[in-house]
Amino acid sequence: EVQLLDSGGGLVQPGGSLRLSCVASGFTFSSYTMSWVRQAPGKGLEWVSTISGSGGSTYYADSVKGRFTISRDNSKNTLYLQMTSLRVEDTAVYYCAKGLSIAVAGWDYWGQGTLVTVSS
Amino acid sequence: DIQMTQSPSSVSASVGDRVTITCRASQGISRWLAWYQQKPGKAPKLLIYTASTLQSGVPSRFSGSGSGTDFTLTISSLQPEDFATYYCQQANSFPLTFGGGTKVEIK
């Protein structure tokens, strides 16, 4: 059974940093692209970042480029999102998501979400 | 960036109704479109990918169609568990983008 367990959210002040983690199980982790998608309170979904199975390719939304870094440790089946220079507008539930086998055609499994609150 | 426009933003319907949601891309995306269902407090659930491929385990009352810039999600006979918010997402190119969502409410 595929499972994604994301964690690491919490309350942080503007300008602060946080690292999110997503532990995967039930599939060959290194064979799939992984992504982070976020949802601000009461708002729609926003793609944040994607990383290839090997970790060699990464992609970012303009809103987080230069501040967030996606990475993965395939030996630990774990996906990360290092967030720095956090802003109030980064407040959201962050989901990790597993890519379909067909490129980035969609995400077939999602974590339960971890809430990041940026506030003074 | 490719903008995704969903309509309507909300729809009121009864159990058994046929519901259609549309999604328009600001430029052609071939068939690289996915649809998701999200219930309050839960993660999104993939329904359809590559415009019309039904994800494993999703009931056959859900169907998708379209290519290029215009796409449709149809629920043939609305069930109580289908009341939720639906999102389209283009998978043609980065940055990946979502539509604004369509909330399906009980009439």
gemmi code that builds the backbone of each chain (N, CA, C; Angstrom):
import gemmi

chains = {
    "A": [
        ("GLU", (0.839, -1.191, 0.000), (0.000, 0.000, 0.000), (0.880, 1.249, 0.000)),
        ("VAL", (0.603, 2.142, -0.928), (1.371, 3.388, -1.008), (0.975, 4.302, 0.139)),
        ("GLN", (1.970, 4.843, 0.820), (1.739, 5.814, 1.891), (2.743, 6.945, 1.782)),
        ("LEU", (2.259, 8.149, 2.026), (3.099, 9.333, 2.097), (2.796, 10.025, 3.419)),
        ("LEU", (3.811, 10.184, 4.251), (3.618, 10.811, 5.558), (4.424, 12.098, 5.612)),
        ("ASP", (3.727, 13.220, 5.461), (4.446, 14.486, 5.505), (4.398, 15.091, 6.908)),
        ("SER", (5.454, 15.824, 7.218), (5.616, 16.397, 8.549), (6.536, 17.609, 8.476)),
        ("GLY", (6.673, 18.291, 9.636), (7.607, 19.398, 9.719), (6.985, 20.774, 9.747)),
        ("GLY", (5.678, 20.835, 9.572), (5.015, 22.131, 9.604), (4.982, 22.714, 11.006)),
        ("GLY", (4.568, 23.970, 11.080), (4.482, 24.634, 12.380), (4.369, 26.130, 12.212)),
        ("LEU", (4.479, 26.834, 13.339), (4.406, 28.294, 13.358), (5.818, 28.866, 13.281)),
        ("VAL", (6.011, 29.789, 12.349), (7.321, 30.410, 12.176), (7.124, 31.894, 11.891)),
        ("GLN", (8.068, 32.700, 12.312), (7.984, 34.139, 12.072), (8.385, 34.481, 10.646)),
        ("PRO", (7.877, 35.582, 10.128), (8.316, 36.026, 8.796), (9.839, 36.145, 8.751)),
        ("GLY", (10.404, 35.663, 7.645), (11.853, 35.644, 7.490), (12.497, 34.378, 8.012)),
        ("GLY", (11.734, 33.547, 8.683), (12.268, 32.318, 9.261), (12.371, 31.181, 8.268)),
        ("SER", (12.792, 30.028, 8.777), (13.012, 28.847, 7.941), (12.312, 27.640, 8.543)),
        ("LEU", (12.054, 26.681, 7.676), (11.391, 25.438, 8.094), (11.756, 24.370, 7.073)),
        ("ARG", (11.864, 23.123, 7.519), (12.092, 22.027, 6.581), (10.973, 21.012, 6.714)),
        ("LEU", (10.305, 20.761, 5.602), (9.269, 19.741, 5.552), (9.859, 18.423, 5.069)),
        ("SER", (9.293, 17.320, 5.575), (9.722, 15.988, 5.150), (8.507, 15.176, 4.730)),
        ("CYS", (8.741, 14.223, 3.858), (7.682, 13.318, 3.405), (8.308, 11.934, 3.262)),
        ("VAL", (7.912, 11.021, 4.125), (8.429, 9.660, 4.078), (7.484, 8.792, 3.265)),
        ("ALA", (8.036, 8.132, 2.261), (7.234, 7.327, 1.341), (7.425, 5.840, 1.589)),
        ("SER", (6.396, 5.065, 1.312), (6.490, 3.615, 1.408), (5.490, 2.986, 0.447)),
        ("GLY", (5.748, 1.728, 0.107), (4.809, 0.995, -0.732), (5.057, 1.082, -2.224)),
        ("PHE", (6.132, 1.752, -2.636), (6.483, 1.826, -4.053), (7.994, 2.092, -4.174)),
        ("THR", (8.511, 1.929, -5.359), (9.940, 2.161, -5.594), (10.163, 3.663, -5.716)),
        ("PHE", (10.513, 4.262, -4.621), (10.558, 5.726, -4.488), (11.394, 6.392, -5.581)),
        ("SER", (12.542, 5.826, -5.863), (13.481, 6.467, -6.800), (12.982, 6.462, -8.243)),
        ("SER", (11.912, 5.741, -8.517), (11.402, 5.641, -9.889), (10.382, 6.707, -10.241)),
        ("TYR", (10.026, 7.542, -9.283), (8.924, 8.474, -9.510), (9.308, 9.909, -9.187)),
        ("THR", (8.795, 10.831, -10.017), (8.896, 12.238, -9.650), (8.046, 12.469, -8.414)),
        ("MET", (8.453, 13.443, -7.627), (7.704, 13.822, -6.427), (7.529, 15.341, -6.445)),
        ("SER", (6.473, 15.779, -5.814), (6.161, 17.205, -5.840), (5.628, 17.669, -4.490)),
        ("TRP", (5.646, 18.976, -4.323), (4.960, 19.635, -3.218), (3.885, 20.546, -3.822)),
        ("VAL", (2.706, 20.471, -3.240), (1.570, 21.303, -3.637), (1.028, 21.926, -2.363)),
        ("ARG", (0.649, 23.186, -2.407), (0.151, 23.834, -1.196), (-1.241, 24.410, -1.398)),
        ("GLN", (-1.876, 24.687, -0.268), (-3.225, 25.243, -0.294), (-3.372, 26.219, 0.871)),
        ("ALA", (-3.458, 27.490, 0.549), (-3.678, 28.507, 1.575), (-5.078, 28.336, 2.160)),
        ("PRO", (-5.287, 28.769, 3.386), (-6.597, 28.591, 4.027), (-7.740, 29.139, 3.183)),
        ("GLY", (-8.711, 28.290, 2.872), (-9.868, 28.697, 2.095), (-9.619, 28.955, 0.627)),
        ("LYS", (-8.432, 28.628, 0.142), (-8.068, 28.912, -1.256), (-7.882, 27.629, -2.052)),
        ("GLY", (-7.516, 27.790, -3.320), (-7.319, 26.662, -4.202), (-5.931, 26.066, -4.088)),
        ("LEU", (-5.663, 25.115, -4.966), (-4.390, 24.409, -4.956), (-3.347, 25.175, -5.750)),
        ("GLU", (-2.109, 25.132, -5.267), (-0.984, 25.789, -5.941), (0.207, 24.850, -5.967)),
        ("TRP", (0.681, 24.553, -7.155), (1.909, 23.760, -7.294), (3.102, 24.565, -6.795)),
        ("VAL", (3.992, 23.897, -6.052), (5.157, 24.559, -5.475), (6.456, 24.115, -6.160)),
        ("SER", (6.676, 22.784, -6.241), (7.967, 22.313, -6.731), (7.871, 20.837, -7.098)),
        ("THR", (8.725, 20.413, -8.021), (8.804, 19.018, -8.476), (10.258, 18.619, -8.599)),
        ("ILE", (10.552, 17.353, -8.291), (11.896, 16.817, -8.434), (11.814, 15.487, -9.159)),
        ("SER", (12.765, 15.235, -10.042), (12.786, 13.982, -10.777), (13.167, 12.827, -9.851)),
        ("GLY", (13.016, 11.604, -10.350), (13.286, 10.431, -9.540), (14.733, 10.354, -9.052)),
        ("SER", (15.639, 10.756, -9.890), (17.062, 10.728, -9.530), (17.466, 11.930, -8.681)),
        ("GLY", (16.623, 12.955, -8.707), (16.964, 14.203, -8.017), (17.735, 15.168, -8.892)),
        ("GLY", (18.025, 14.759, -10.116), (18.863, 15.582, -10.980), (18.168, 16.782, -11.597)),
        ("SER", (16.843, 16.766, -11.602), (16.093, 17.881, -12.172), (15.089, 18.398, -11.151)),
        ("THR", (15.043, 19.703, -11.022), (14.113, 20.327, -10.085), (13.405, 21.494, -10.763)),
        ("TYR", (12.206, 21.759, -10.320), (11.371, 22.815, -10.899), (10.659, 23.541, -9.761)),
        ("TYR", (10.480, 24.859, -9.942), (9.879, 25.668, -8.885), (8.866, 26.660, -9.450)),
        ("ALA", (7.858, 26.948, -8.634), (6.971, 28.061, -8.946), (7.741, 29.359, -8.748)),
        ("ASP", (7.405, 30.365, -9.521), (8.085, 31.657, -9.404), (7.945, 32.219, -7.992)),
        ("SER", (6.818, 31.937, -7.347), (6.544, 32.497, -6.023), (7.498, 31.988, -4.942)),
        ("VAL", (8.193, 30.882, -5.204), (9.090, 30.317, -4.189), (10.526, 30.180, -4.690)),
        ("LYS", (10.760, 30.457, -5.942), (12.093, 30.290, -6.528), (13.108, 31.153, -5.790)),
        ("GLY", (14.233, 30.544, -5.456), (15.272, 31.261, -4.725), (15.099, 31.223, -3.222)),
        ("ARG", (13.935, 30.790, -2.747), (13.689, 30.715, -1.296), (13.486, 29.270, -0.830)),
        ("PHE", (12.895, 28.443, -1.670), (12.614, 27.047, -1.318), (13.541, 26.136, -2.116)),
        ("THR", (13.908, 25.005, -1.497), (14.729, 23.998, -2.171), (14.123, 22.624, -1.961)),
        ("ILE", (13.824, 21.954, -3.058), (13.308, 20.589, -2.993), (14.484, 19.623, -3.122)),
        ("SER", (14.446, 18.532, -2.389), (15.496, 17.515, -2.482), (14.899, 16.183, -2.069)),
        ("ARG", (15.665, 15.139, -2.297), (15.213, 13.802, -1.915), (16.397, 12.951, -1.532)),
        ("ASP", (16.145, 11.997, -0.644), (17.144, 11.003, -0.259), (16.533, 9.652, -0.600)),
        ("ASN", (16.928, 9.101, -1.733), (16.315, 7.849, -2.183), (16.689, 6.669, -1.304)),
        ("SER", (17.791, 6.778, -0.560), (18.167, 5.703, 0.352), (17.256, 5.671, 1.588)),
        ("LYS", (16.618, 6.810, 1.847), (15.709, 6.909, 2.994), (14.254, 7.037, 2.571)),
        ("ASN", (13.991, 6.959, 1.266), (12.622, 7.121, 0.749), (11.963, 8.394, 1.274)),
        ("THR", (12.718, 9.468, 1.271), (12.238, 10.708, 1.881), (12.410, 11.902, 0.941)),
        ("LEU", (11.372, 12.698, 0.877), (11.338, 13.939, 0.121), (11.409, 15.098, 1.102)),
        ("TYR", (12.083, 16.170, 0.712), (12.229, 17.335, 1.585), (11.816, 18.621, 0.859)),
        ("LEU", (11.444, 19.606, 1.651), (11.279, 20.959, 1.146), (11.869, 21.903, 2.187)),
        ("GLN", (13.023, 22.470, 1.855), (13.658, 23.456, 2.715), (13.101, 24.823, 2.356)),
        ("MET", (12.495, 25.469, 3.338), (11.861, 26.768, 3.095), (12.589, 27.842, 3.893)),
        ("THR", (13.054, 28.864, 3.224), (13.740, 29.980, 3.881), (13.057, 31.292, 3.506)),
        ("SER", (13.425, 32.351, 4.214), (12.841, 33.687, 3.970), (11.333, 33.608, 3.850)),
        ("LEU", (10.731, 32.923, 4.799), (9.284, 32.689, 4.726), (8.494, 33.979, 4.855)),
        ("ARG", (7.393, 34.030, 4.127), (6.517, 35.196, 4.095), (5.132, 34.813, 4.612)),
        ("VAL", (4.370, 35.804, 5.017), (3.011, 35.545, 5.491), (2.213, 34.793, 4.434)),
        ("GLU", (2.440, 35.137, 3.168), (1.682, 34.508, 2.074), (2.085, 33.061, 1.801)),
        ("ASP", (3.103, 32.556, 2.491), (3.464, 31.144, 2.385), (2.629, 30.283, 3.330)),
        ("THR", (1.809, 30.904, 4.151), (0.944, 30.158, 5.058), (-0.002, 29.268, 4.260)),
        ("ALA", (0.042, 27.972, 4.544), (-0.745, 27.014, 3.764), (-0.567, 25.619, 4.345)),
        ("VAL", (-1.434, 24.715, 3.911), (-1.204, 23.289, 4.105), (-0.343, 22.830, 2.927)),
        ("TYR", (0.735, 22.154, 3.235), (1.652, 21.658, 2.215), (1.482, 20.151, 2.083)),
        ("TYR", (1.247, 19.709, 0.859), (1.087, 18.289, 0.569), (2.267, 17.801, -0.263)),
        ("CYS", (2.806, 16.637, 0.082), (3.696, 15.969, -0.858), (2.832, 15.063, -1.723)),
        ("ALA", (3.262, 14.841, -2.951), (2.458, 14.072, -3.887), (3.357, 13.266, -4.819)),
        ("LYS", (2.938, 12.062, -5.099), (3.686, 11.144, -5.976), (3.216, 11.304, -7.422)),
        ("GLY", (4.156, 11.426, -8.337), (3.798, 11.552, -9.730), (3.360, 10.232, -10.334)),
        ("LEU", (2.513, 10.322, -11.338), (2.143, 9.149, -12.114), (3.364, 8.644, -12.863)),
        ("SER", (3.306, 7.449, -13.350), (4.428, 6.901, -14.099), (4.629, 7.633, -15.422)),
        ("ILE", (3.599, 8.325, -15.887), (3.695, 9.054, -17.150), (4.149, 10.474, -16.861)),
        ("ALA", (5.417, 10.699, -16.904), (5.975, 12.034, -16.701), (5.332, 12.715, -15.504)),
        ("VAL", (4.850, 13.912, -15.677), (4.195, 14.636, -14.593), (2.732, 14.813, -14.931)),
        ("ALA", (2.109, 13.754, -15.444), (0.730, 13.814, -15.916), (-0.283, 14.001, -14.806)),
        ("GLY", (0.152, 13.902, -13.591), (-0.746, 14.084, -12.465), (-0.131, 13.435, -11.247)),
        ("TRP", (-0.830, 13.541, -10.120), (-0.355, 12.972, -8.866), (-1.368, 11.981, -8.337)),
        ("ASP", (-0.971, 10.729, -8.177), (-1.933, 9.703, -7.817), (-1.996, 9.403, -6.326)),
        ("TYR", (-0.995, 9.795, -5.577), (-1.041, 9.646, -4.125), (-0.545, 10.926, -3.475)),
        ("TRP", (-1.206, 11.268, -2.366), (-0.902, 12.501, -1.649), (-0.696, 12.210, -0.170)),
        ("GLY", (0.161, 13.004, 0.470), (0.272, 12.950, 1.915), (-0.953, 13.580, 2.561)),
        ("GLN", (-1.001, 13.531, 3.859), (-2.156, 14.069, 4.586), (-2.079, 15.581, 4.734)),
        ("GLY", (-0.910, 16.136, 4.458), (-0.728, 17.583, 4.541), (-0.138, 18.003, 5.876)),
        ("THR", (0.689, 19.038, 5.832), (1.266, 19.596, 7.045), (1.097, 21.116, 6.972)),
        ("LEU", (0.612, 21.709, 8.049), (0.270, 23.127, 8.058), (1.475, 23.978, 8.420)),
        ("VAL", (1.761, 24.943, 7.574), (2.797, 25.931, 7.834), (2.111, 27.275, 8.050)),
        ("THR", (2.379, 27.873, 9.190), (1.802, 29.178, 9.512), (2.931, 30.174, 9.702)),
        ("VAL", (2.931, 31.217, 8.892), (3.953, 32.255, 8.984), (3.289, 33.496, 9.556)),
        ("SER", (3.680, 33.823, 10.774), (3.035, 34.941, 11.460), (3.932, 35.447, 12.575)),
        ("SER", (3.839, 36.741, 12.839), (4.599, 37.326, 13.945), (3.747, 37.353, 15.213)),
    ],
    "B": [
        ("ASP", (3.184, 31.605, -18.558), (2.514, 30.574, -17.778), (1.144, 30.272, -18.388)),
        ("ILE", (0.722, 29.028, -18.263), (-0.586, 28.628, -18.785), (-1.642, 28.861, -17.708)),
        ("GLN", (-2.645, 29.651, -18.046), (-3.733, 29.925, -17.113), (-4.861, 28.923, -17.354)),
        ("MET", (-5.415, 28.403, -16.259), (-6.512, 27.453, -16.335), (-7.771, 28.098, -15.754)),
        ("THR", (-8.821, 28.151, -16.555), (-10.067, 28.791, -16.131), (-11.174, 27.752, -16.054)),
        ("GLN", (-11.708, 27.568, -14.852), (-12.786, 26.616, -14.644), (-14.122, 27.331, -14.557)),
        ("SER", (-15.149, 26.650, -15.043), (-16.499, 27.173, -14.862), (-17.498, 26.029, -14.755)),
        ("PRO", (-18.555, 26.224, -13.955), (-18.782, 27.379, -13.091), (-17.898, 27.294, -11.852)),
        ("SER", (-17.894, 28.325, -11.036), (-17.139, 28.271, -9.790), (-17.891, 27.461, -8.738)),
        ("SER", (-19.207, 27.393, -8.880), (-20.011, 26.546, -8.018), (-21.261, 26.110, -8.761)),
        ("VAL", (-21.793, 24.981, -8.354), (-23.003, 24.453, -8.972), (-23.811, 23.743, -7.893)),
        ("SER", (-25.102, 23.990, -7.887), (-26.016, 23.292, -6.986), (-26.738, 22.214, -7.767)),
        ("ALA", (-26.704, 21.007, -7.263), (-27.300, 19.892, -7.985), (-27.895, 18.881, -7.003)),
        ("SER", (-28.750, 18.035, -7.536), (-29.404, 17.010, -6.728), (-28.816, 15.642, -7.035)),
        ("VAL", (-28.984, 14.725, -6.109), (-28.558, 13.351, -6.332), (-29.258, 12.825, -7.595)),
        ("GLY", (-28.465, 12.214, -8.473), (-28.986, 11.694, -9.726), (-28.804, 12.622, -10.905)),
        ("ASP", (-28.474, 13.889, -10.640), (-28.281, 14.852, -11.729), (-26.996, 14.555, -12.496)),
        ("ARG", (-26.978, 15.034, -13.728), (-25.774, 15.018, -14.545), (-25.106, 16.379, -14.359)),
        ("VAL", (-23.826, 16.354, -14.028), (-23.096, 17.588, -13.772), (-21.905, 17.674, -14.728)),
        ("THR", (-21.726, 18.843, -15.325), (-20.619, 19.069, -16.241), (-19.808, 20.281, -15.791)),
        ("ILE", (-18.518, 20.109, -15.706), (-17.589, 21.180, -15.328), (-16.621, 21.376, -16.495)),
        ("THR", (-16.371, 22.628, -16.831), (-15.462, 22.884, -17.941), (-14.176, 23.546, -17.461)),
        ("CYS", (-13.141, 23.347, -18.225), (-11.823, 23.902, -17.922), (-11.214, 24.355, -19.242)),
        ("ARG", (-10.762, 25.582, -19.273), (-10.152, 26.133, -20.488), (-8.720, 26.561, -20.203)),
        ("ALA", (-7.807, 26.139, -21.058), (-6.405, 26.529, -20.946), (-6.122, 27.741, -21.824)),
        ("SER", (-5.221, 28.595, -21.366), (-4.906, 29.819, -22.107), (-4.091, 29.554, -23.371)),
        ("GLN", (-3.542, 28.356, -23.482), (-2.887, 27.922, -24.705), (-3.009, 26.406, -24.791)),
        ("GLY", (-2.744, 25.849, -25.958), (-2.942, 24.431, -26.155), (-2.059, 23.562, -25.266)),
        ("ILE", (-2.679, 22.557, -24.674), (-1.952, 21.645, -23.794), (-2.124, 20.187, -24.235)),
        ("SER", (-2.483, 19.994, -25.511), (-2.735, 18.645, -26.022), (-3.757, 17.959, -25.110)),
        ("ARG", (-3.406, 16.816, -24.547), (-4.317, 16.135, -23.626), (-3.735, 16.043, -22.217)),
        ("TRP", (-2.789, 16.937, -21.922), (-2.117, 16.905, -20.628), (-2.926, 17.638, -19.562)),
        ("LEU", (-4.027, 17.004, -19.196), (-4.915, 17.592, -18.209), (-5.373, 16.533, -17.221)),
        ("ALA", (-5.390, 16.908, -15.959), (-5.863, 16.031, -14.888), (-7.008, 16.705, -14.134)),
        ("TRP", (-7.848, 15.868, -13.541), (-8.951, 16.339, -12.697), (-8.821, 15.728, -11.311)),
        ("TYR", (-9.088, 16.539, -10.278), (-9.019, 16.094, -8.897), (-10.317, 16.435, -8.181)),
        ("GLN", (-10.616, 15.616, -7.169), (-11.735, 15.871, -6.260), (-11.143, 16.139, -4.876)),
        ("GLN", (-11.645, 17.152, -4.200), (-11.173, 17.414, -2.850), (-12.358, 17.652, -1.926)),
        ("LYS", (-12.341, 16.955, -0.801), (-13.341, 17.162, 0.249), (-12.716, 17.959, 1.380)),
        ("PRO", (-13.533, 18.674, 2.164), (-12.982, 19.546, 3.220), (-12.047, 18.810, 4.171)),
        ("GLY", (-10.879, 19.393, 4.392), (-9.911, 18.839, 5.320), (-9.151, 17.635, 4.814)),
        ("LYS", (-9.348, 17.286, 3.544), (-8.691, 16.116, 2.977), (-7.772, 16.499, 1.817)),
        ("ALA", (-6.844, 15.602, 1.514), (-5.982, 15.800, 0.361), (-6.785, 15.584, -0.928)),
        ("PRO", (-6.369, 16.208, -2.007), (-7.034, 15.956, -3.289), (-6.906, 14.491, -3.699)),
        ("LYS", (-7.845, 14.066, -4.526), (-7.857, 12.701, -5.054), (-7.883, 12.781, -6.572)),
        ("LEU", (-6.963, 12.054, -7.209), (-6.902, 12.050, -8.666), (-8.091, 11.274, -9.229)),
        ("LEU", (-8.809, 11.896, -10.155), (-9.928, 11.234, -10.818), (-9.567, 10.791, -12.235)),
        ("ILE", (-8.997, 11.705, -12.992), (-8.751, 11.507, -14.422), (-7.418, 12.150, -14.781)),
        ("TYR", (-6.667, 11.504, -15.677), (-5.439, 12.089, -16.207), (-5.398, 11.901, -17.710)),
        ("THR", (-4.493, 12.591, -18.348), (-4.437, 12.681, -19.815), (-5.831, 12.869, -20.396)),
        ("ALA", (-6.563, 13.787, -19.786), (-7.873, 14.280, -20.229), (-9.023, 13.301, -20.077)),
        ("SER", (-8.770, 12.001, -20.302), (-9.912, 11.076, -20.318), (-9.626, 9.720, -19.689)),
        ("THR", (-8.423, 9.511, -19.158), (-8.075, 8.217, -18.560), (-8.540, 8.186, -17.113)),
        ("LEU", (-9.411, 7.254, -16.806), (-9.956, 7.136, -15.461), (-8.929, 6.491, -14.537)),
        ("GLN", (-8.627, 7.150, -13.445), (-7.687, 6.591, -12.464), (-8.289, 5.321, -11.864)),
        ("SER", (-7.435, 4.358, -11.573), (-7.865, 3.098, -10.990), (-8.701, 3.331, -9.734)),
        ("GLY", (-9.837, 2.640, -9.645), (-10.685, 2.732, -8.464), (-11.725, 3.840, -8.510)),
        ("VAL", (-11.658, 4.698, -9.507), (-12.622, 5.800, -9.609), (-13.875, 5.298, -10.335)),
        ("PRO", (-15.049, 5.595, -9.800), (-16.294, 5.092, -10.413), (-16.469, 5.561, -11.854)),
        ("SER", (-17.100, 4.735, -12.644), (-17.252, 5.014, -14.073), (-18.250, 6.145, -14.355)),
        ("ARG", (-18.952, 6.642, -13.348), (-19.834, 7.787, -13.579), (-19.024, 9.070, -13.833)),
        ("PHE", (-17.742, 9.038, -13.526), (-16.859, 10.156, -13.843), (-16.241, 9.936, -15.221)),
        ("SER", (-16.252, 10.962, -16.036), (-15.604, 10.878, -17.335), (-15.032, 12.241, -17.710)),
        ("GLY", (-13.997, 12.193, -18.539), (-13.368, 13.415, -18.994), (-13.209, 13.410, -20.496)),
        ("SER", (-13.214, 14.598, -21.067), (-13.037, 14.709, -22.510), (-12.350, 16.028, -22.837)),
        ("GLY", (-11.921, 16.130, -24.096), (-11.323, 17.365, -24.569), (-9.883, 17.205, -24.987)),
        ("SER", (-9.390, 18.223, -25.671), (-7.987, 18.300, -26.057), (-7.712, 19.725, -26.511)),
        ("GLY", (-6.447, 20.080, -26.523), (-6.099, 21.441, -26.936), (-6.307, 22.435, -25.809)),
        ("THR", (-7.399, 23.176, -25.860), (-7.649, 24.189, -24.837), (-8.938, 23.971, -24.050)),
        ("ASP", (-9.820, 23.134, -24.520), (-11.129, 22.983, -23.878), (-11.366, 21.555, -23.391)),
        ("PHE", (-11.732, 21.453, -22.110), (-11.876, 20.165, -21.455), (-13.145, 20.143, -20.613)),
        ("THR", (-13.633, 18.921, -20.386), (-14.871, 18.743, -19.623), (-14.744, 17.564, -18.683)),
        ("LEU", (-15.243, 17.759, -17.455), (-15.426, 16.665, -16.507), (-16.931, 16.483, -16.351)),
        ("THR", (-17.396, 15.253, -16.523), (-18.814, 14.961, -16.387), (-19.037, 13.910, -15.314)),
        ("ILE", (-20.002, 14.186, -14.450), (-20.477, 13.192, -13.491), (-21.859, 12.795, -13.991)),
        ("SER", (-22.023, 11.550, -14.406), (-23.247, 11.170, -15.124), (-24.476, 11.106, -14.217)),
        ("SER", (-24.283, 10.698, -12.986), (-25.392, 10.594, -12.040), (-24.829, 10.880, -10.647)),
        ("LEU", (-25.037, 12.095, -10.187), (-24.402, 12.571, -8.959), (-24.812, 11.737, -7.756)),
        ("GLN", (-23.822, 11.308, -6.997), (-24.058, 10.537, -5.776), (-23.745, 11.391, -4.550)),
        ("PRO", (-24.284, 11.028, -3.381), (-24.051, 11.849, -2.177), (-22.575, 12.082, -1.873)),
        ("GLU", (-21.745, 11.092, -2.160), (-20.308, 11.214, -1.862), (-19.573, 12.100, -2.872)),
        ("ASP", (-20.262, 12.562, -3.900), (-19.614, 13.386, -4.930), (-19.645, 14.881, -4.614)),
        ("PHE", (-20.342, 15.253, -3.562), (-20.370, 16.673, -3.201), (-18.999, 17.056, -2.648)),
        ("ALA", (-18.323, 17.925, -3.391), (-16.920, 18.228, -3.130), (-16.510, 19.375, -4.050)),
        ("THR", (-15.234, 19.724, -3.989), (-14.669, 20.710, -4.904), (-13.782, 19.995, -5.915)),
        ("TYR", (-13.898, 20.388, -7.174), (-13.167, 19.748, -8.262), (-12.189, 20.748, -8.895)),
        ("TYR", (-10.989, 20.263, -9.164), (-9.945, 21.100, -9.772), (-9.406, 20.448, -11.036)),
        ("CYS", (-9.165, 21.254, -12.052), (-8.398, 20.783, -13.205), (-6.951, 21.244, -13.034)),
        ("GLN", (-6.045, 20.565, -13.705), (-4.613, 20.890, -13.604), (-3.943, 20.572, -14.923)),
        ("GLN", (-3.186, 21.521, -15.443), (-2.470, 21.240, -16.690), (-1.102, 20.637, -16.373)),
        ("ALA", (-0.757, 19.610, -17.125), (0.506, 18.907, -16.934), (1.374, 19.007, -18.190)),
        ("ASN", (1.094, 20.013, -19.007), (1.829, 20.168, -20.269), (3.212, 20.753, -20.072)),
        ("SER", (3.336, 21.724, -19.163), (4.612, 22.404, -19.009), (4.686, 23.085, -17.649)),
        ("PHE", (5.929, 23.298, -17.193), (6.149, 24.034, -15.957), (6.054, 25.529, -16.227)),
        ("PRO", (5.506, 26.304, -15.299), (4.940, 25.902, -14.022), (3.598, 25.201, -14.181)),
        ("LEU", (3.429, 24.120, -13.451), (2.156, 23.410, -13.462), (1.103, 24.303, -12.798)),
        ("THR", (-0.092, 24.321, -13.347), (-1.113, 25.236, -12.853), (-2.459, 24.540, -12.718)),
        ("PHE", (-3.226, 25.027, -11.738), (-4.562, 24.518, -11.456), (-5.622, 25.542, -11.851)),
        ("GLY", (-6.810, 25.030, -12.121), (-7.957, 25.902, -12.228), (-8.369, 26.355, -10.839)),
        ("GLY", (-9.289, 27.304, -10.793), (-9.697, 27.886, -9.525), (-10.621, 27.012, -8.692)),
        ("GLY", (-11.137, 25.944, -9.275), (-11.992, 25.026, -8.527), (-13.470, 25.234, -8.810)),
        ("THR", (-14.223, 24.153, -8.719), (-15.680, 24.175, -8.849), (-16.268, 23.427, -7.662)),
        ("LYS", (-17.064, 24.130, -6.880), (-17.683, 23.500, -5.718), (-19.041, 22.950, -6.115)),
        ("VAL", (-19.227, 21.658, -5.928), (-20.507, 21.005, -6.225), (-21.269, 20.872, -4.910)),
        ("GLU", (-22.387, 21.581, -4.834), (-23.153, 21.648, -3.594), (-24.506, 20.966, -3.751)),
        ("ILE", (-25.082, 20.633, -2.606), (-26.385, 19.982, -2.597), (-27.478, 21.012, -2.837)),
        ("LYS", (-28.369, 20.706, -3.783), (-29.483, 21.598, -4.086), (-30.607, 21.418, -3.082)),
    ],
}
model = gemmi.Model(1)
for chain_id, residues in chains.items():
    chain = gemmi.Chain(chain_id)
    for i, (resn, *xyz) in enumerate(residues, 1):
        res = gemmi.Residue()
        res.name, res.seqid = resn, gemmi.SeqId(i, " ")
        for name, pos in zip(("N", "CA", "C"), xyz):
            atom = gemmi.Atom()
            atom.name, atom.element = name, gemmi.Element(name[0])
            atom.pos, atom.b_iso = gemmi.Position(*pos), 0.0
            res.add_atom(atom)
        chain.add_residue(res)
    model.add_chain(chain)
structure = gemmi.Structure()
structure.add_model(model)
structure.setup_entities()
